[in-house]
Amino acid sequence: MDWSIQEIARLTGTTSRTLRHYDAIGLLPPTRKAGNGYRHYDEESLVRLQRVLLLRELGLPLPRIAEVLDSADDPTSALREHVRELERERARIERQIGAVTATIARLEAGESLMAEEMFDGFDHRQHEEEVTERWGRDAYERSTKWWESMSPQEQSAWKAEVAELSSDWRAAAEEGAGPDSHRSQELARRHVEWLRSVPGTPRGGGFDGYVRGLADMYVDDPRFAANYGGTQGAQLVRDALNHWLDAQ
């Protein structure tokens, strides 16, 4: 049994154009082409497409998805790993929902906010792909092992420290502090000490390039820039960190 490209597009909520693109780049070739030129897909192709869509949901770029699919011989085993990853993501999202819901409840009741509960679920796993691609799988796995070895209280304290540092950066940017000012350089020193405290952070000669790479990512990626109030704040962080490194 097979399905036409129009049927697949309807079932998956994607478009025929997207499926043709997947064919053009070798990610999902059709099983056959009918006399009218329409692409058709069999069950094996559907399994591969399901995996493509799952990996896209997890944020992987298409070239990386092709590597993942081609490196696994057993689709059933690979799908089980996808399920485990989706379950982890679901748990993280549920924790985020709980944290945001608690914040809404406290705001509506006029109660003080609790940093310990506000950031539950907002952990570093969401940036797994960036960390792995830039600094290697070992760096990500070491930092993950360190994070999961911490108690909930220790995790909350660490999140509070990060939140305070981000808040201080935003305030400095809003008040027009220059990257070479004493205020910004003290923040840069704190930022570097925080980075050094995380297992998996490169040591020795690789540390300088690691920090500079992170600093560029703060500006280039809106998700990171948001931690510092937007692009302007992220630029202050980047320039201050580079200035601090140059001075060492």
Sequence and secondary structure as in RCSB ss.txt:
>XXXX:A:sequence
MDWSIQEIARLTGTTSRTLRHYDAIGLLPPTRKAGNGYRHYDEESLVRLQRVLLLRELGLPLPRIAEVLDSADDP
TSALREHVRELERERARIERQIGAVTATIARLEAGESLMAEEMFDGFDHRQHEEEVTERWGRDAYERSTKWWESM
SPQEQSAWKAEVAELSSDWRAAAEEGAGPDSHRSQELARRHVEWLRSVPGTPRGGGFDGYVRGLADMYVDDPRFA
ANYGGTQGAQLVRDALNHWLDAQ
>XXXX:A:secstr
 EEEHHHHHHHHT  HHHHHHHHHTTSS  SEE TTS EEEEHHHHHHHHHHHHHHHTT  HHHHHHHHHH S H
HHHHHHHHHHHHHHHHHHHHHHHHHHHHHHHHHHT    HHHHTTT  GGGGHHHHHHHH HHHHHHHHHHHHTS
 HHHHHHHHHHHHHHHHHHHHHHHTT  TTSHHHHHHHHHHHHHHHTSTT   TTHHHHHHHHHHHHHHH HHHH
GGGTSHHHHHHHHHHHHHHHHH 
